[in-house]
């Protein structure tokens, strides 16, 4: 494999307060989507939609694990309810979305989660398919970091399929 220039490290997020004393940490949603969907367009032309979906899911998983390790303040949550409470606050504060738990089977670790006002898709036109693949990976990464088990998360409802909230089913991967 070629030398890597951008192996992920939390330090790549940088010192926002020092670097942007006037503009601060916020930006408009259009700018985020401009970057996301232009990347996706170029990557799909080169690698195809299925491969790009895998890349976005894997990137989301990495981001979820790193988010859990670095953005959830110590002490780390020791129960699922504490995890969800912290995530709800953080995701809302950061403008990522409004997280809710519809179902939680703690014995089997099967969950149905929703994210309203989702960063990736809320307000987009109906496309006939779910698009929040990065979010699937992000949630899987957080759940893996919390439980120590790998998860598979699948979006089953999306703004782009005429729903007004994104709904995700999460299940542990079995060996």
GUMI-617233 format. One record per residue: y, z, x of N, C-alpha, C in turn; residue in one letter; residue number from 1. Coordinates in nm, 3 decimals. Each point is the difference from the previous one (the first is absolute). Last residue first. Example, Ala and Ser with C-alpha at 12.3 -4.5 7.8 and 13.67 -1.06 7.14 Angstrom:
{{-0.225, 0.708, 1.285}, {0.119, 0.006, 0.082}, {0.109, 0.073, -0.077}, 'S', 2}
{{-0.572, -0.007, 0.029}, {0.119, 0.000, -0.089}, {0.120, 0.000, 0.090}, 'A', 1}
//
This chain:
{{-1.419, 1.470, -2.079}, {-0.066, -0.057, 0.119}, {-0.098, -0.106, -0.035}, 'X', 175}
{{0.443, 0.103, -0.298}, {-0.131, 0.059, 0.026}, {-0.064, -0.071, 0.116}, 'X', 174}
{{0.532, 0.102, -0.169}, {-0.098, -0.101, 0.044}, {-0.131, 0.071, 0.026}, 'X', 173}
{{0.364, 0.191, -0.357}, {-0.045, 0.005, 0.139}, {-0.099, -0.114, 0.029}, 'X', 172}
{{0.390, -0.055, -0.365}, {-0.134, 0.053, 0.011}, {-0.038, 0.008, 0.148}, 'X', 171}
{{0.432, -0.122, -0.385}, {-0.036, 0.041, 0.136}, {-0.137, 0.065, -0.001}, 'X', 170}
{{0.364, -0.334, -0.308}, {-0.123, 0.077, -0.001}, {-0.042, 0.026, 0.143}, 'X', 169}
{{0.500, -0.121, -0.250}, {-0.095, -0.014, 0.110}, {-0.121, 0.088, -0.025}, 'X', 168}
{{0.476, -0.244, -0.240}, {-0.110, 0.094, -0.017}, {-0.106, -0.030, 0.105}, 'X', 167}
{{0.557, -0.095, -0.133}, {-0.114, -0.039, 0.082}, {-0.105, 0.110, -0.012}, 'X', 166}
{{0.376, -0.150, -0.378}, {-0.029, 0.097, 0.105}, {-0.119, -0.054, 0.078}, 'X', 165}
{{0.162, -0.233, -0.367}, {0.127, 0.050, 0.051}, {-0.018, 0.118, 0.093}, 'X', 164}
{{-0.290, -0.479, -0.144}, {0.005, 0.145, -0.019}, {0.132, 0.050, 0.059}, 'X', 163}
{{-0.147, -0.463, 0.026}, {0.068, 0.038, -0.124}, {-0.006, 0.149, -0.032}, 'X', 162}
{{-0.135, -0.217, 0.410}, {-0.100, -0.038, -0.100}, {0.045, 0.049, -0.138}, 'X', 161}
{{0.259, 0.088, 0.391}, {-0.020, -0.145, 0.005}, {-0.113, -0.048, -0.091}, 'X', 160}
{{0.101, 0.464, 0.064}, {0.114, -0.061, -0.067}, {-0.024, -0.151, -0.013}, 'X', 159}
{{-0.441, 0.278, 0.035}, {0.116, -0.028, 0.085}, {0.112, -0.057, -0.086}, 'X', 158}
{{-0.550, 0.235, 0.024}, {0.114, -0.042, -0.083}, {0.121, -0.011, 0.090}, 'X', 157}
{{-0.402, 0.104, 0.203}, {-0.060, -0.058, -0.120}, {0.106, -0.042, -0.103}, 'X', 156}
{{-0.091, 0.114, 0.568}, {0.099, -0.006, -0.108}, {-0.064, -0.070, -0.120}, 'X', 155}
{{-0.257, 0.282, 0.395}, {0.020, -0.131, -0.061}, {0.103, 0.012, -0.111}, 'X', 154}
{{-0.239, 0.269, 0.463}, {0.096, 0.008, -0.109}, {0.023, -0.141, -0.050}, 'X', 153}
{{-0.362, 0.306, 0.320}, {0.033, -0.133, -0.048}, {0.092, 0.020, -0.120}, 'X', 152}
{{-0.119, 0.337, 0.449}, {0.012, -0.031, -0.142}, {0.018, -0.148, -0.021}, 'X', 151}
{{-0.195, 0.396, 0.397}, {0.066, -0.126, -0.033}, {-0.005, -0.026, -0.150}, 'X', 150}
{{0.014, 0.502, 0.214}, {-0.093, -0.106, -0.042}, {0.076, -0.129, -0.024}, 'X', 149}
{{0.200, 0.431, 0.104}, {-0.087, -0.030, 0.113}, {-0.102, -0.109, -0.032}, 'X', 148}
{{0.378, 0.198, -0.274}, {-0.139, 0.041, -0.024}, {-0.091, -0.014, 0.121}, 'X', 147}
{{0.481, -0.112, 0.012}, {-0.013, 0.129, -0.068}, {-0.145, 0.047, -0.007}, 'X', 146}
{{0.106, -0.429, 0.178}, {0.054, 0.104, 0.088}, {-0.018, 0.139, -0.061}, 'X', 145}
{{-0.124, -0.371, -0.261}, {-0.091, 0.017, 0.114}, {0.049, 0.111, 0.092}, 'X', 144}
{{0.276, -0.124, -0.357}, {-0.118, 0.071, -0.048}, {-0.101, 0.023, 0.111}, 'X', 143}
{{0.381, -0.256, 0.102}, {0.038, 0.138, -0.030}, {-0.122, 0.081, -0.044}, 'X', 142}
{{-0.062, -0.461, 0.065}, {0.025, 0.068, 0.127}, {0.038, 0.146, -0.019}, 'X', 141}
{{-0.051, -0.279, -0.380}, {-0.130, 0.023, 0.064}, {0.018, 0.077, 0.131}, 'X', 140}
{{0.389, -0.143, -0.223}, {-0.064, 0.111, -0.071}, {-0.136, 0.034, 0.061}, 'X', 139}
{{0.217, -0.371, 0.180}, {0.082, 0.119, 0.024}, {-0.063, 0.122, -0.067}, 'X', 138}
{{-0.185, -0.430, -0.082}, {-0.034, 0.053, 0.131}, {0.073, 0.129, 0.031}, 'X', 137}
{{0.112, -0.218, -0.398}, {-0.140, 0.039, -0.006}, {-0.042, 0.065, 0.132}, 'X', 136}
{{0.423, -0.196, -0.016}, {-0.003, 0.130, -0.066}, {-0.143, 0.052, -0.013}, 'X', 135}
{{0.066, -0.436, 0.161}, {0.045, 0.097, 0.101}, {-0.007, 0.141, -0.058}, 'X', 134}
{{-0.082, -0.347, -0.296}, {-0.113, 0.018, 0.092}, {0.035, 0.099, 0.112}, 'X', 133}
{{0.200, -0.178, -0.460}, {0.030, 0.119, 0.080}, {-0.114, 0.036, 0.095}, 'X', 132}
{{0.046, -0.360, -0.356}, {0.052, -0.034, 0.133}, {0.014, 0.120, 0.094}, 'X', 131}
{{-0.283, -0.229, -0.471}, {0.058, 0.120, 0.061}, {0.047, -0.036, 0.141}, 'X', 130}
{{-0.016, -0.374, -0.398}, {-0.088, 0.071, 0.092}, {0.076, 0.119, 0.059}, 'X', 129}
{{0.200, -0.315, -0.305}, {-0.138, -0.010, -0.043}, {-0.099, 0.066, 0.096}, 'X', 128}
{{0.504, -0.032, -0.015}, {-0.070, -0.097, 0.083}, {-0.145, -0.019, -0.041}, 'X', 127}
{{0.524, 0.187, -0.179}, {-0.144, 0.007, -0.021}, {-0.066, -0.114, 0.076}, 'X', 126}
{{0.464, 0.189, 0.193}, {-0.053, -0.077, -0.113}, {-0.151, 0.022, -0.015}, 'X', 125}
{{0.298, 0.398, 0.207}, {-0.039, -0.136, 0.037}, {-0.050, -0.075, -0.123}, 'X', 124}
{{0.131, 0.473, 0.008}, {0.106, -0.097, -0.024}, {-0.034, -0.143, 0.038}, 'X', 123}
{{-0.267, 0.382, 0.234}, {0.075, 0.023, -0.123}, {0.116, -0.098, -0.011}, 'X', 122}
{{-0.316, 0.035, 0.388}, {-0.013, -0.099, -0.107}, {0.087, 0.021, -0.122}, 'X', 121}
{{-0.030, 0.261, 0.445}, {-0.047, -0.136, 0.026}, {0.013, -0.096, -0.117}, 'X', 120}
{{0.119, 0.479, -0.012}, {0.081, -0.070, 0.098}, {-0.037, -0.148, 0.013}, 'X', 119}
{{-0.082, 0.297, -0.453}, {-0.061, -0.028, 0.129}, {0.090, -0.088, 0.088}, 'X', 118}
{{0.012, 0.252, -0.452}, {0.116, -0.044, 0.078}, {-0.041, -0.030, 0.144}, 'X', 117}
{{-0.372, 0.274, -0.193}, {0.101, -0.069, -0.079}, {0.120, -0.030, 0.090}, 'X', 116}
{{-0.544, 0.119, 0.063}, {0.129, 0.000, 0.069}, {0.094, -0.084, -0.085}, 'X', 115}
{{-0.511, 0.281, -0.057}, {0.098, -0.102, -0.036}, {0.123, 0.016, 0.087}, 'X', 114}
{{-0.570, 0.128, 0.009}, {0.138, 0.034, 0.032}, {0.090, -0.112, -0.051}, 'X', 113}
{{-0.531, 0.215, -0.023}, {0.084, -0.107, -0.053}, {0.143, 0.047, 0.016}, 'X', 112}
{{-0.498, 0.144, 0.255}, {0.134, 0.023, -0.052}, {0.055, -0.126, -0.064}, 'X', 111}
{{-0.463, 0.282, 0.230}, {0.043, -0.121, -0.069}, {0.134, 0.029, -0.069}, 'X', 110}
{{-0.315, 0.304, 0.260}, {0.118, -0.058, 0.065}, {0.036, -0.138, -0.056}, 'X', 109}
{{-0.345, 0.337, -0.140}, {-0.040, -0.131, 0.051}, {0.111, -0.070, 0.078}, 'X', 108}
{{0.076, 0.437, -0.183}, {-0.136, 0.007, 0.054}, {-0.043, -0.132, 0.064}, 'X', 107}
{{0.421, 0.039, -0.231}, {0.001, 0.059, 0.133}, {-0.139, 0.009, 0.062}, 'X', 106}
{{0.259, -0.308, -0.355}, {-0.133, 0.059, 0.002}, {-0.021, 0.056, 0.141}, 'X', 105}
{{0.433, -0.176, -0.308}, {-0.041, 0.054, 0.129}, {-0.135, 0.068, -0.016}, 'X', 104}
{{0.403, -0.349, -0.262}, {-0.132, 0.063, 0.000}, {-0.031, 0.048, 0.140}, 'X', 103}
{{0.435, -0.149, -0.094}, {-0.054, -0.015, -0.136}, {-0.135, 0.068, -0.013}, 'X', 102}
{{0.453, 0.060, 0.328}, {-0.145, 0.001, -0.001}, {-0.044, -0.010, -0.145}, 'X', 101}
{{0.472, -0.175, 0.270}, {-0.063, 0.086, -0.100}, {-0.151, -0.009, 0.015}, 'X', 100}
{{0.507, -0.154, 0.266}, {-0.145, 0.019, 0.000}, {-0.042, 0.096, -0.111}, 'X', 99}
{{0.423, -0.344, 0.127}, {-0.024, 0.126, -0.070}, {-0.151, 0.013, -0.022}, 'X', 98}
{{0.285, -0.273, 0.412}, {-0.049, -0.007, -0.137}, {-0.024, 0.138, -0.056}, 'X', 97}
{{0.245, -0.133, 0.411}, {-0.121, -0.083, 0.003}, {-0.055, -0.018, -0.140}, 'X', 96}
{{0.395, 0.261, 0.189}, {0.019, -0.119, -0.083}, {-0.120, -0.093, -0.003}, 'X', 95}
{{0.080, 0.452, 0.210}, {0.012, -0.118, 0.086}, {0.018, -0.130, -0.079}, 'X', 94}
{{-0.062, 0.414, -0.231}, {0.116, 0.017, 0.087}, {0.024, -0.124, 0.086}, 'X', 93}
{{-0.392, 0.016, -0.265}, {0.120, -0.013, -0.082}, {0.125, 0.007, 0.086}, 'X', 92}
{{-0.409, 0.072, 0.209}, {0.006, -0.139, -0.044}, {0.121, -0.026, -0.088}, 'X', 91}
{{-0.083, 0.450, 0.149}, {0.035, -0.093, 0.109}, {0.016, -0.144, -0.048}, 'X', 90}
{{-0.145, 0.334, -0.312}, {0.136, 0.027, 0.047}, {0.043, -0.102, 0.105}, 'X', 89}
{{-0.443, -0.019, -0.153}, {0.092, -0.034, -0.108}, {0.144, 0.018, 0.045}, 'X', 88}
{{-0.340, 0.139, 0.294}, {0.013, -0.145, -0.006}, {0.099, -0.042, -0.109}, 'X', 87}
{{-0.111, 0.456, 0.036}, {0.079, -0.043, 0.115}, {0.024, -0.150, -0.003}, 'X', 86}
{{-0.281, 0.176, -0.333}, {0.137, 0.053, -0.017}, {0.090, -0.045, 0.114}, 'X', 85}
{{-0.460, -0.104, 0.026}, {0.068, -0.082, -0.099}, {0.144, 0.049, -0.018}, 'X', 84}
{{-0.274, 0.255, 0.284}, {0.022, -0.133, 0.056}, {0.081, -0.085, -0.097}, 'X', 83}
{{-0.140, 0.417, -0.150}, {0.111, 0.014, 0.094}, {0.031, -0.135, 0.066}, 'X', 82}
{{-0.371, 0.017, -0.287}, {0.123, 0.020, -0.076}, {0.121, 0.014, 0.091}, 'X', 81}
{{-0.433, -0.026, 0.194}, {0.042, -0.128, -0.055}, {0.132, 0.013, -0.076}, 'X', 80}
{{-0.086, 0.348, 0.390}, {-0.065, -0.033, -0.127}, {0.054, -0.135, -0.047}, 'X', 79}
{{0.156, 0.193, 0.400}, {-0.140, 0.040, 0.009}, {-0.075, -0.020, -0.132}, 'X', 78}
{{0.460, -0.212, 0.296}, {-0.055, 0.048, -0.127}, {-0.149, 0.033, 0.014}, 'X', 77}
{{0.320, 0.052, 0.423}, {-0.059, -0.110, -0.075}, {-0.059, 0.055, -0.130}, 'X', 76}
{{0.408, 0.260, 0.228}, {-0.143, -0.020, 0.012}, {-0.046, -0.119, -0.084}, 'X', 75}
{{0.326, -0.161, 0.202}, {-0.095, 0.109, 0.015}, {0.046, 0.117, -0.085}, 'X', 74}
{{0.128, -0.512, -0.137}, {0.035, 0.112, 0.088}, {-0.111, 0.103, 0.007}, 'X', 73}
{{-0.005, -0.536, -0.074}, {-0.032, 0.119, -0.078}, {0.017, 0.121, 0.091}, 'X', 72}
{{0.065, -0.418, 0.193}, {0.104, 0.021, -0.100}, {-0.027, 0.120, -0.089}, 'X', 71}
{{-0.302, -0.148, 0.365}, {0.136, 0.020, 0.051}, {0.105, 0.033, -0.105}, 'X', 70}
{{-0.488, -0.085, -0.073}, {0.008, 0.079, 0.124}, {0.143, 0.037, 0.037}, 'X', 69}
{{-0.084, -0.280, -0.380}, {-0.060, 0.132, -0.021}, {0.020, 0.087, 0.123}, 'X', 68}
{{0.129, -0.442, 0.040}, {0.090, 0.069, -0.093}, {-0.050, 0.142, -0.025}, 'X', 67}
{{-0.276, -0.286, 0.246}, {0.114, 0.044, 0.080}, {0.102, 0.076, -0.085}, 'X', 66}
{{-0.371, -0.193, -0.219}, {-0.047, 0.105, 0.092}, {0.116, 0.056, 0.082}, 'X', 65}
{{0.098, -0.365, -0.281}, {-0.034, 0.119, -0.077}, {-0.047, 0.115, 0.088}, 'X', 64}
{{0.084, -0.425, 0.196}, {0.124, 0.065, -0.040}, {-0.028, 0.128, -0.078}, 'X', 63}
{{-0.368, -0.265, 0.117}, {0.061, 0.058, 0.120}, {0.127, 0.077, -0.037}, 'X', 62}
{{-0.199, -0.241, -0.346}, {-0.084, 0.114, 0.041}, {0.058, 0.071, 0.121}, 'X', 61}
{{0.206, -0.401, -0.139}, {0.029, 0.111, -0.091}, {-0.081, 0.124, 0.034}, 'X', 60}
{{-0.092, -0.394, 0.234}, {0.131, 0.053, 0.041}, {0.040, 0.118, -0.089}, 'X', 59}
{{-0.389, -0.229, -0.119}, {-0.021, 0.075, 0.124}, {0.131, 0.060, 0.052}, 'X', 58}
{{0.023, -0.282, -0.376}, {-0.074, 0.121, -0.034}, {-0.017, 0.088, 0.124}, 'X', 57}
{{0.192, -0.424, 0.062}, {0.093, 0.089, -0.069}, {-0.068, 0.131, -0.038}, 'X', 56}
{{-0.269, -0.334, 0.195}, {0.099, 0.048, 0.098}, {0.095, 0.100, -0.067}, 'X', 55}
{{-0.312, -0.222, -0.274}, {-0.068, 0.096, 0.088}, {0.098, 0.061, 0.100}, 'X', 54}
{{0.160, -0.345, -0.274}, {-0.025, 0.120, -0.079}, {-0.069, 0.107, 0.085}, 'X', 53}
{{0.054, -0.416, 0.193}, {0.127, 0.073, -0.003}, {-0.013, 0.125, -0.086}, 'X', 52}
{{-0.364, -0.296, 0.015}, {0.016, 0.067, 0.130}, {0.129, 0.082, 0.003}, 'X', 51}
{{-0.080, -0.261, -0.385}, {-0.101, 0.106, 0.013}, {0.016, 0.077, 0.130}, 'X', 50}
{{0.283, -0.383, -0.087}, {0.031, 0.119, -0.080}, {-0.101, 0.113, 0.020}, 'X', 49}
{{0.104, -0.362, 0.397}, {-0.056, 0.001, -0.135}, {0.021, 0.134, -0.070}, 'X', 48}
{{0.160, -0.161, 0.453}, {-0.131, 0.064, -0.007}, {-0.067, -0.003, -0.137}, 'X', 47}
{{0.442, -0.209, 0.122}, {-0.079, -0.005, 0.122}, {-0.144, 0.047, -0.019}, 'X', 46}
{{0.319, 0.009, -0.354}, {-0.008, -0.139, 0.045}, {-0.093, -0.012, 0.120}, 'X', 45}
{{0.098, 0.432, -0.158}, {-0.092, -0.072, -0.089}, {-0.014, -0.146, 0.041}, 'X', 44}
{{0.314, 0.267, 0.233}, {-0.136, 0.040, 0.032}, {-0.102, -0.073, -0.088}, 'X', 43}
{{0.458, -0.063, -0.092}, {-0.036, -0.062, 0.129}, {-0.144, 0.033, 0.037}, 'X', 42}
{{0.169, 0.202, -0.391}, {-0.002, -0.145, -0.015}, {-0.046, -0.067, 0.129}, 'X', 41}
{{0.073, 0.469, 0.001}, {-0.120, -0.036, -0.072}, {-0.013, -0.152, -0.013}, 'X', 40}
{{0.394, 0.176, 0.190}, {-0.117, 0.021, 0.087}, {-0.127, -0.049, -0.068}, 'X', 39}
{{0.377, 0.000, -0.264}, {0.009, -0.109, 0.099}, {-0.112, 0.014, 0.103}, 'X', 38}
{{0.038, 0.336, -0.326}, {-0.052, -0.124, -0.057}, {0.019, -0.120, 0.091}, 'X', 37}
{{0.154, 0.440, 0.139}, {-0.141, 0.004, -0.038}, {-0.051, -0.137, -0.045}, 'X', 36}
{{0.467, 0.054, 0.103}, {-0.086, 0.008, 0.118}, {-0.147, -0.008, -0.040}, 'X', 35}
{{0.304, 0.009, -0.350}, {0.024, -0.121, 0.079}, {-0.090, -0.001, 0.122}, 'X', 34}
{{0.013, 0.388, -0.262}, {-0.084, -0.106, -0.058}, {0.018, -0.133, 0.073}, 'X', 33}
{{0.271, 0.363, 0.136}, {-0.141, 0.033, 0.024}, {-0.090, -0.112, -0.051}, 'X', 32}
{{0.452, -0.038, -0.100}, {-0.021, -0.021, 0.144}, {-0.145, 0.029, 0.037}, 'X', 31}
{{0.153, 0.083, -0.444}, {-0.010, -0.143, 0.026}, {-0.031, -0.029, 0.147}, 'X', 30}
{{0.094, 0.445, -0.154}, {-0.136, -0.044, -0.025}, {-0.019, -0.147, 0.031}, 'X', 29}
{{0.384, 0.283, 0.255}, {-0.029, -0.051, -0.135}, {-0.142, -0.054, -0.008}, 'X', 28}
{{0.133, 0.407, 0.327}, {0.031, -0.142, -0.008}, {-0.038, -0.046, -0.139}, 'X', 27}
{{0.073, 0.493, 0.330}, {-0.031, -0.077, -0.119}, {0.034, -0.148, 0.016}, 'X', 26}
{{0.076, 0.391, 0.311}, {-0.141, -0.042, -0.007}, {-0.032, -0.094, -0.116}, 'X', 25}
{{0.504, 0.029, 0.243}, {-0.102, 0.096, -0.040}, {-0.137, -0.062, -0.016}, 'X', 24}
{{0.475, -0.158, 0.126}, {-0.081, -0.059, -0.106}, {-0.110, 0.092, -0.048}, 'X', 23}
{{0.299, 0.137, 0.354}, {0.081, -0.045, -0.113}, {-0.083, -0.052, -0.116}, 'X', 22}
{{-0.195, 0.158, 0.417}, {0.085, 0.108, -0.051}, {0.085, -0.042, -0.120}, 'X', 21}
{{-0.434, -0.165, 0.267}, {0.074, -0.054, -0.115}, {0.091, 0.107, -0.060}, 'X', 20}
{{-0.272, 0.086, 0.390}, {0.017, -0.145, 0.011}, {0.087, -0.059, -0.111}, 'X', 19}
{{-0.122, 0.470, 0.020}, {0.078, -0.034, 0.118}, {0.034, -0.150, 0.003}, 'X', 18}
{{-0.274, 0.164, -0.348}, {0.129, 0.069, -0.009}, {0.090, -0.038, 0.117}, 'X', 17}
{{-0.452, -0.158, -0.009}, {0.088, -0.068, -0.094}, {0.139, 0.063, -0.004}, 'X', 16}
{{-0.403, -0.037, 0.349}, {0.094, 0.107, -0.034}, {0.108, -0.061, -0.088}, 'X', 15}
{{-0.521, -0.207, 0.040}, {0.126, 0.023, 0.070}, {0.079, 0.119, -0.051}, 'X', 14}
{{-0.441, -0.256, -0.076}, {0.093, 0.017, -0.112}, {0.139, 0.032, 0.055}, 'X', 13}
{{-0.375, -0.029, 0.287}, {0.061, -0.130, -0.029}, {0.092, 0.006, -0.122}, 'X', 12}
{{-0.274, 0.373, 0.147}, {0.129, -0.011, 0.070}, {0.068, -0.135, -0.025}, 'X', 11}
{{-0.445, 0.103, -0.149}, {0.104, 0.050, -0.091}, {0.138, -0.011, 0.064}, 'X', 10}
{{-0.376, -0.347, 0.133}, {0.025, 0.140, 0.032}, {0.114, 0.045, -0.092}, 'X', 9}
{{-0.341, -0.471, 0.085}, {0.078, 0.092, -0.082}, {0.006, 0.139, 0.060}, 'X', 8}
{{-0.018, -0.465, 0.269}, {-0.100, 0.094, -0.051}, {0.076, 0.110, -0.075}, 'X', 7}
{{0.172, -0.438, 0.208}, {0.044, 0.088, -0.107}, {-0.111, 0.087, -0.058}, 'X', 6}
{{-0.040, -0.332, 0.361}, {0.137, 0.046, 0.018}, {0.038, 0.109, -0.100}, 'X', 5}
{{-0.484, -0.186, 0.243}, {0.073, 0.030, -0.124}, {0.138, 0.051, 0.034}, 'X', 4}
{{-0.376, -0.345, 0.254}, {0.079, 0.123, 0.007}, {0.078, 0.017, -0.128}, 'X', 3}
{{-0.439, -0.283, -0.054}, {0.125, -0.008, 0.075}, {0.069, 0.136, 0.003}, 'X', 2}
{{-0.537, -0.059, -0.042}, {0.118, 0.000, -0.084}, {0.124, 0.000, 0.089}, 'X', 1}
//
